[in-house]
Amino acid sequence: MTEYKENPRKPHGEDVLGRIRIILVEPSHPGNIGSVARAMKVMGLMRLTLVRPAHFPHPDASALASGAEDLLARAQVVDSLSLAIADCHWVYGTSARDRHIAWPMLEAREAAQEMFQRGKEQEIALLFGRERTGLRNEELDHCQTLVQIPTGSLYHSLNLAQAVQILCYELLMASRGPTQLPDPEETSAPASAAEREGFYGQLEEVLRASGFLQEERSEQMMRRLRRIYDRCQASSNEIHILRGTLTEIQRWATRQQGEARG
Ligand code: SAH
């Protein structure tokens, strides 16, 4: 089990996530607390605070944490929300309902991006409400921003741990920035115009010799073939491979001609 340790260096993504606090207000099912711990840990969040949990510690919490028992062991249990957020600079509150009061409201993805940015400099807390009744207005009064997870139109209320999971996932994605897995071909040099022309010239030779290209329509056909090959945006290496296939066909054709003559 990997233990989380605060890293005193300038915060990188993981350190920022590890500091963001998830606060559950009066959770009634201990199993949900365990599932929340697991949902957090797999996404790199490590700080869990419980405000007046109905049952904690509890075997159901440990069973559902399954690999995230260390988070439960270190969870802070407090008597009041004010205590839980006393040293926080910005508090986000989650809500399944549209509240008709003037709290600024963000959707999960946007909120996670903002939280992650703020978390580089500030103490951030994200509050989740009771399974049945959510957060009360007087608790939302402690929040500077409300967060809503978009849902289908028929039902808006997620299971507590699943709501935590989605927000932690969005936080992890925010911490990773817009990077994507590198396409291995992107790392090889792009083909130059001269390389492409070399390939098209050789392709035309082969297709002419094979009888595929007929004089009257050859220009138009070559143009269409260029469109097809251009779509795959072959790299320099790939052009090399394509030319290799043509060279082998040419050698084979020459051998065949030799055999026919001999
Ligand atoms: N009936 C309650 C729902 C409670 S669900 C209500 O209307 O608020 C338990 C908790 O899960 C909520 O307090 C909230 O923290 C979170 N949650 C569930 N669905 C959510 C959603 N669509 N957006 C944001 N948080 C949600």
Residues whose N, C-alpha, C, O or C-beta is under 5 A from the ligand:
A	BS01	SAH	T94 S95 A96 R97 L127 F128 G129 R130 E131 R132 T133 G134 L135 V147 Q148 I149 H156 S157 L158 N159 L160 A163
